Structures are given as C-alpha cells and as structure tokens.
Amino acid sequence: MSSPENKIHANCVTLIIKSIIYLIKHDVNFVKNTMPHFINNDALVNHSLHVAIYALVLGNQLQYTEEQLLQLGTAGLLHDVGLKKIDHSVITKAAKLSEAENKSVQKHPQYSVEIIEQNKIHDPYILDAVMHHHERYDGSGYPNNLTKVEISDFASILAICDVFDALTSVRPHRKQHSSFQALKMMMKDSEMVNQFNQKYLLMALKLL
C-alpha cells in the first residue's frame, strides 16, 4: 500500500487470500474468534483486510468455487488501493467534506482499477467489483449510479462488507459501532435501508 511505484505483489495477494479461504473453510469459528482482535481503526491496510475476510465468509456461504473466492477476496483486498492517490488530509478529515473533496474521494474506485491494471491484473470480475463497490441499490452510489440488477454480485458483497467494517471501526468523527448496531443501521436507517442487496445483508446478519 505504501509503494511509491504502486507495485502490487500479486503472488503475495494470492497467498493471503488462499490462506483466509483455508481458515474459513476449516474453522467455523474463525471470524467469531478473530473479529475481537481486529485493529478497528481507519488504517487503509486494516480496512482492506477486514473487507476481504468478510467478503470471503459470505462467498463461502454462497458456495462459490475456489476461483470465485479468489476473485472476490482479491477484489476485497485491493478495492481501496486507489485511496493512496487522494490527499491524506481529506481521507482523515473529521469535519464534513466539501463538495470538491467529495468528488475527489469518489475518484478512488477508478484509481484503484488503474493501479490494479498497471500490475497486470485484468480479471474482469475483480475490476468490476472494485470499480462498483460504492454503487447502491437505490441508485445513490458512484461512480455510475447503478441500481439493483445492474450491480454485480461481487460488487454487492463488497459494498456491504465495506460499510460494515467502516461502521465497526473508529473514524476521525465518531466512535465505532458494535457488529449488531452496524447491521441494524444498514437494514433500518432511513439513509441506508434501500442501499444494499437484502439477501446478502441478511446473510451477513447471521454470519458476522
């Protein structure tokens, strides 16, 4: 994440994802026993690892193939790598972002895809999930204001895991929420109730 050349060690990424897949498949209590020890701050590297783990738990429950899990996990681990191109003061700002700052942050999915492609990762499923992990079912997301069936399954899963980890982690402007509180907010909060794939959200409620 700190490489000035935006170098991604693809073999390391694959090894990390395969290790997580193995743990999830062979230890039913892996996430339950691991979550309390997560470093729940706003560090990009921690957030990306958490999202990858949560996404793989859902993917495993959906009986995805090994290849699909590798694609999903890779997308989760790399989905926010483009944030390194955004001014750090904007990313860590405690106050409400200005319109210009919001537009700047909303460019990070495209930056992520660009960095991933620079590293010769061209899997269309990975790229699509990364590009659209901020799309919302009600069309309020970005960068393309996609709705429901226009959003891929991988992107829908990452969207849930991304917001869940954000809500359960410390942020500059607030304390972290519990897992239950976070999922309840995603299901019932007036600003989020129509934003996510309900099937996957209910699955997350049971698994996370």
Legacy VTK file of the C-alpha trace (Angstrom):
# vtk DataFile Version 3.0
C-alpha trace
ASCII
DATASET POLYDATA
POINTS 208 float
0.000 0.000 0.000
2.958 2.314 0.623
4.830 1.521 -2.578
5.564 4.790 -4.428
5.574 2.809 -7.677
2.103 1.371 -6.879
3.613 -2.103 -7.019
1.273 -4.942 -6.087
2.900 -8.286 -5.314
0.256 -10.484 -6.920
1.747 -13.704 -5.542
1.516 -12.325 -2.003
-2.079 -11.242 -2.569
-2.967 -14.721 -3.802
-1.239 -16.364 -0.843
-3.085 -14.124 1.635
-6.470 -14.828 0.056
-5.878 -18.580 -0.199
-4.838 -18.628 3.462
-8.035 -16.841 4.503
-10.132 -19.209 2.375
-8.464 -22.196 4.051
-9.126 -20.816 7.536
-12.759 -20.038 6.759
-13.383 -23.496 5.309
-11.625 -25.397 8.112
-12.573 -23.334 11.175
-16.249 -22.484 11.543
-15.403 -20.086 14.357
-12.600 -18.297 12.506
-14.344 -14.949 12.106
-16.059 -15.103 15.505
-12.742 -15.770 17.216
-10.769 -13.344 15.057
-13.045 -10.284 14.954
-12.424 -9.218 18.584
-8.719 -8.974 17.800
-9.084 -6.869 14.662
-7.411 -3.473 14.778
-10.527 -1.396 14.247
-9.040 1.935 13.246
-9.226 3.774 9.948
-5.910 2.484 8.586
-6.401 1.580 4.945
-4.452 -1.671 5.142
-6.522 -2.935 8.098
-9.809 -1.973 6.444
-8.920 -3.756 3.205
-8.004 -6.973 5.017
-11.226 -6.893 7.032
-13.335 -6.384 3.900
-11.604 -9.297 2.178
-12.285 -11.590 5.159
-15.942 -10.589 5.476
-16.481 -10.959 1.729
-14.939 -14.431 1.723
-17.187 -15.514 4.592
-20.243 -14.518 2.529
-18.800 -16.035 -0.640
-18.124 -19.316 1.132
-21.685 -19.397 2.445
-22.876 -18.860 -1.129
-20.793 -21.923 -2.106
-18.615 -20.022 -4.521
-15.926 -22.031 -6.281
-12.274 -21.673 -5.289
-11.716 -19.454 -8.340
-14.676 -17.226 -7.462
-13.487 -16.915 -3.864
-10.014 -15.961 -5.056
-11.504 -13.303 -7.347
-13.789 -11.940 -4.618
-11.072 -11.924 -1.966
-8.589 -10.234 -4.271
-11.125 -7.537 -5.096
-11.765 -7.035 -1.386
-8.093 -6.731 -0.536
-7.422 -4.253 -3.353
-10.711 -2.342 -3.534
-9.413 0.820 -1.857
-5.820 0.887 -3.095
-6.720 3.966 -5.167
-7.214 5.992 -1.981
-3.449 6.394 -1.845
-3.855 8.891 -4.692
-6.210 11.044 -2.605
-4.842 13.777 -0.337
-4.367 12.148 3.082
-5.751 15.215 4.852
-9.036 14.697 3.012
-9.211 10.986 3.869
-8.641 11.656 7.568
-10.688 14.841 7.849
-13.029 14.782 10.847
-15.346 17.524 9.588
-17.841 17.165 6.741
-16.156 17.110 3.339
-16.735 19.920 0.876
-18.299 19.165 -2.500
-14.875 19.327 -4.148
-13.396 16.980 -1.535
-16.270 14.543 -2.002
-15.700 14.489 -5.747
-12.020 13.857 -5.123
-12.725 10.868 -2.861
-15.251 9.466 -5.310
-12.489 9.042 -7.871
-10.778 6.344 -5.821
-12.542 3.329 -7.429
-11.209 4.413 -10.827
-7.756 4.986 -9.327
-7.903 1.519 -7.764
-8.718 -0.073 -11.105
-5.913 1.844 -12.794
-3.358 0.664 -10.219
-4.598 -2.924 -10.432
-4.363 -2.903 -14.211
-0.874 -1.379 -14.029
0.080 -4.522 -12.155
-1.208 -6.726 -14.974
-4.309 -7.892 -13.145
-7.023 -7.795 -15.779
-9.664 -10.183 -14.423
-12.985 -8.514 -15.367
-14.759 -9.791 -12.238
-12.121 -8.265 -9.966
-12.073 -4.979 -11.853
-15.873 -4.701 -11.895
-16.166 -5.366 -8.151
-13.500 -2.778 -7.365
-14.984 -0.170 -9.685
-18.522 -0.550 -8.338
-18.164 -1.272 -4.609
-19.719 2.136 -3.859
-22.773 1.616 -6.069
-26.072 1.394 -4.188
-29.297 -0.472 -4.967
-31.330 2.741 -4.884
-29.040 4.408 -7.437
-27.454 6.800 -4.953
-23.942 5.373 -5.286
-20.989 6.137 -7.519
-19.323 6.301 -9.986
-22.161 5.261 -12.340
-25.367 5.465 -10.240
-26.129 1.823 -10.965
-29.249 0.200 -9.475
-30.144 -3.327 -8.319
-29.565 -5.832 -11.148
-27.011 -3.526 -12.765
-24.692 -4.169 -9.816
-22.729 -7.424 -9.880
-22.898 -9.923 -7.031
-19.247 -9.331 -6.145
-19.743 -5.561 -6.007
-22.904 -6.003 -3.909
-20.994 -8.141 -1.406
-18.075 -5.713 -1.217
-20.486 -2.810 -0.697
-21.944 -4.471 2.391
-18.577 -5.539 3.797
-17.054 -2.113 3.129
-19.778 -0.226 5.004
-19.954 -2.828 7.783
-16.243 -2.514 8.501
-16.395 1.282 8.321
-19.222 1.361 10.866
-17.481 -1.082 13.233
-14.172 0.813 13.095
-13.066 4.060 14.716
-13.298 7.062 12.411
-11.992 10.615 12.925
-15.518 11.921 13.518
-17.033 9.120 15.650
-16.555 6.012 17.769
-17.058 2.524 16.393
-20.399 0.697 16.476
-20.915 -2.915 17.517
-21.484 -5.506 14.781
-25.169 -5.731 15.686
-25.609 -1.954 15.706
-23.883 -1.640 12.335
-26.032 -4.259 10.620
-29.186 -2.840 12.219
-28.305 0.589 10.847
-27.710 -0.847 7.384
-31.109 -2.544 7.474
-33.258 0.148 9.101
-31.553 3.542 8.963
-33.543 5.830 6.679
-30.433 6.748 4.705
-29.288 3.146 4.163
-32.374 0.954 4.182
-32.660 0.694 0.379
-28.983 0.713 -0.494
-27.930 -2.928 -0.198
-28.745 -6.389 -1.524
-31.125 -7.630 1.183
-30.327 -11.304 0.629
-26.646 -10.751 1.307
-27.363 -8.327 4.147
-29.493 -10.937 5.960
-26.725 -13.447 5.389
-24.237 -11.037 6.926
-26.516 -10.644 9.958
-26.298 -14.392 10.593
-22.592 -14.769 9.838
-20.951 -11.586 11.110
LINES 1 209
208 0 1 2 3 4 5 6 7 8 9 10 11 12 13 14 15 16 17 18 19 20 21 22 23 24 25 26 27 28 29 30 31 32 33 34 35 36 37 38 39 40 41 42 43 44 45 46 47 48 49 50 51 52 53 54 55 56 57 58 59 60 61 62 63 64 65 66 67 68 69 70 71 72 73 74 75 76 77 78 79 80 81 82 83 84 85 86 87 88 89 90 91 92 93 94 95 96 97 98 99 100 101 102 103 104 105 106 107 108 109 110 111 112 113 114 115 116 117 118 119 120 121 122 123 124 125 126 127 128 129 130 131 132 133 134 135 136 137 138 139 140 141 142 143 144 145 146 147 148 149 150 151 152 153 154 155 156 157 158 159 160 161 162 163 164 165 166 167 168 169 170 171 172 173 174 175 176 177 178 179 180 181 182 183 184 185 186 187 188 189 190 191 192 193 194 195 196 197 198 199 200 201 202 203 204 205 206 207
